[in-house]
C-alpha cells in the first residue's frame, strides 16, 4: 500500500455477523439470550482496531428490505434461508454495542453493505488513499487494486492483487467474470449451468479475458484443456443472457450517493455508561470489568461518538454527531471512601470503639494462603458503614512503615467482639474467616455471623453469576475491585499477602470489608422483598456456616500406609492393562494420546466412528469409549478400565497422603455452599463426593478413612430420599402407600410395571424398576432407559407408559411442574429455595427440553439438599449442647459420617437417626439407615 495517510478501514459487518454465528460455539446468557455472534464480531473489531489505531473506521451492515438487484432478478438470494431466530435477536444488541464503542456504523436503506463499501473504497483509491476492507466475502476481491486490500480477521488471510491471483487463479479485474460464469449459490446468482470453478477459471485464462473476450472467441474454446470443452460453446451461447445478468448481479456498485467526509469516520470515545449496561445485559463480564477499570468514575454524560442513522439512499455525517445521551449514568464505582491502615494503638482504639458501637460489622481476614487449615493470619479489616473501612496489619514480613501494634494484644481486644453472638456480623465466604481465626495465635471462636454476601447472592439466584466478591461487586455495585494479582503479581513470582507493602495491602484489604458491607446492603434489600428466599438464607444457609467450619477443622483420619499399598497395586494393574492394550492393538502406543488412540481404534482396528470432534476427527472421548465398550469391543473395554484406575490412583491413592495436614495428622476437605445450582454441597481438596462406592477399588479407598483408637465411624444415610420427596410432591397414592408400608419401592414398582405379584418379582425386574424410578426423576428418555436396561426402545416406552398408568400422580406432577416453570421461570424446593431456568421457554427444543428435565428434578434434589443441611445443623446443635464425645467428620451426598466413642454408639445412633428423620415433615417417613465400623467402608 502506498497511501501516506492512515488507511480507511471498512468492516463488512453483515459478513462477519453470519460467519461468527455459524463458526463459533453457541453462547447464551443465564436468561437464555444468544450472544455468540455479538461477541465474535466485537472481538474482531477490537483486534482490527489494535492493528489500525489511527485509521478512520466504519462498520457497514446490510439494511432491511430489497435492493436494485431484486428488481433485476426476482430470484436473487431466494435460496438463502431466512435469518435464524437466534441470530436475528443479536442484530440490535450488536448495532448498539458497535455504536457505544464509538465506531461509526453505516446502514443505508435499499443498498447492500457491499455497495457502500465499494463506493467508499473506489472513492479513496481514486484519491490515492489506502483502504483496508475486512470481510470474509469472496465477492469483495473485485475491489482489490493498488490501494485496496482485503483482510479476513477470522482466518488471518490478507489479499492484495497478487494474493487474489494466488487465491482464485485470476486477478481482481476478472473476479466479476469468474462469478458470472460459475454463479454463486449463496446469493443465488445463476451463472452458466454446468460451469463450475475449474471450468470458469479455464475459460477466462484460456481466452485471456473476461466475458466480452470469451464470447468474441467462442471458436477457441473447444481447443482449451478443459473437460467437456467441445460442448461448451453451445452451452455458453444458450445461456449468454444469463451470464451477463449474473455479471450485473455480481458487480458491486461503486457510485452510491454518500455525502460524507472520510476523516469524519474516525471512531469517537466510547459511551461508557451505555457499554456497561449492554455488557451487563449480554453478560460479557470480563469486558465489563475491564471497562470499569479503565473508566473509574465514568462521567454521567457520554463523550461524543459518531453514529450514522439509516436514510433512504442519502445520509450525511458530521464530526459533531453524538450518541444518544443516557438519562441516568451507571455508577462505575462506589465511593472510594475513607480507608485507613491502623498503625498505632490510638488509631486502633478509635476503631475498637466504632466496632463496639456498631449494629453490624463487616469483617475480613488477610492470610498467607487459600487453605484455611494451613494459612496464617496476616491482618484483619472491618467496615461499619459504606465507604469507611480499616485494615489492621498483624504479621507483615515487609511493612514499609513502622507498625506499633502487638498482634496478640489486638486479637485479645477483638476477641470479645468477634465471639459475641449478639453482635451481628457479615462476611464474604465467612466460613474461611471463621476457620482462620479459630486457628490464630489467639484463637477466636467467631459467633454472630448473621449474613454472608456469598450466600445472599447464591440464595437470591444460584445461576445468575459466580458468587466471589469480584464478580458480585461488578454485577451488583458496578465496581471493579482491586484484584489480588494487581498487588501481588502472578505465577511463580506471586507474593504472599504478608510480603506486600502496606501502602498497597491496606487499601486492598479495607476495600474487601467495605465492598462486603455494601454488597450486603444491596443483596439483603432484594432478599427481604422475597420472604421465602430470606427464610432459606436465615434458617438453612447461615446456620450451616459454623457447622461446616467445625467439620472442616475436625478433618478425617486416613491410613496413609494402606493408601500407599493400594497405590502400588493399582500401578501394577495399570501396567498389566497397558500390556493387554498393546497386545490387542498389535503395537505399543501412548494410551493418553487421542491422536495415537484414534489411529489404532479407527484406522487399524476399524471400529465404528460414533462421534467426531469439532475439528472433524473421530472422537476418543470417554463417553465414546464407554459406548464402544458396551458394544463389546475389546480395546475400549481395557481402556475404560485403565482410565478408571488411573483416575483413582492420581486423584486418591497417590494424592490423599500428600493432603494430610502435618499439624493435625488429618485430611481436611473444603465444603462449598455456593457452587451447585440446586443447593447440594460440594467438596474439594480433596473432593470426597466422587469416590466410587460400587467398585472394589473405590471401596478400598473408603477403607483408608479410619476411626482412631477407642472410637468407631458411624455412617447415617437417608434411604431413597429423592424418591420419597417425589412421592410427597406428586401425592401419588401408589408411591405413598409403598413408602408408608415400608415396602421395597423398587420391588413394588416392578410388580406394577411388569404385572406380577410382589413376591414373584425377579432381581432383574427389580433392577429395571430401579432404573425406571430414578431415570424418570432425572428426565431419562425411552431411548436412555432402553440403553440402560438392555431392551429395545419400543419395550422401554411400554414400561414407561405402564409406570405412568400405575402412578398417574407422578405424570401429573411432571406436567404441572413444566407448566409452572414455563410461567414463572423458576421452580422451588419445599423450603422455598429457587432455581431459575432461563432456557425454559427457549425456542431451541434441545435447550428447552433440558430446562424441563431440570425443572422436574431440581425440586427433589434441592429439597433433599435442604433436608440434609437442616439435619446437619440439628445434629451439630445437639452434639455441641450435650458435650457428648462424638463429632461429624464428613458429609457426602445423603450421608453423614461421625466419629463416636465406642461406649456411646447406641445412644448417638438413636439420637442421630431421630434428628435426621425429623429434619422435614413429609407425607412419607424419612428413613435413616445407620452403620458402624472401624472404617468408612465398613460403616456404610
Helices and strands as residue ranges (DSSP letters): E 8-12, H 13-23, H 36-51, E 57-60, H 68-72, H 85-100, E 104-106, H 113-126, E 131-134, G 138-143, E 148-152, E 157-159, H 161-168, G 172-174, H 175-182, H 197-207, H 211-216, G 218-223, H 229-238, H 240-250, E 259-260, G 262-265, H 272-282, H 285-294, E 316-317, E 338-342, H 345-357, E 360-367, E 377-385, E 388-393, H 407-418, E 424-427, H 430-438, E 449-452, H 453-460, H 469-477, H 484-488, G 491-493, G 497-499, H 502-528, H 531-536, I 537-541, H 542-554, H 560-585, H 594-598, I 599-604, H 622-630, H 634-648, I 649-653, H 655-658, E 670-672, E 682-684, H 696-703, E 711-718, H 721-730, H 733-740, H 745-754, G 758-760, H 763-777, H 782-789, H 793-806, H 808-824, E 826-828, E 834-836, H 845-882, E 886-892, E 895-901, G 902-904, H 905-917, E 928-933, H 936-939
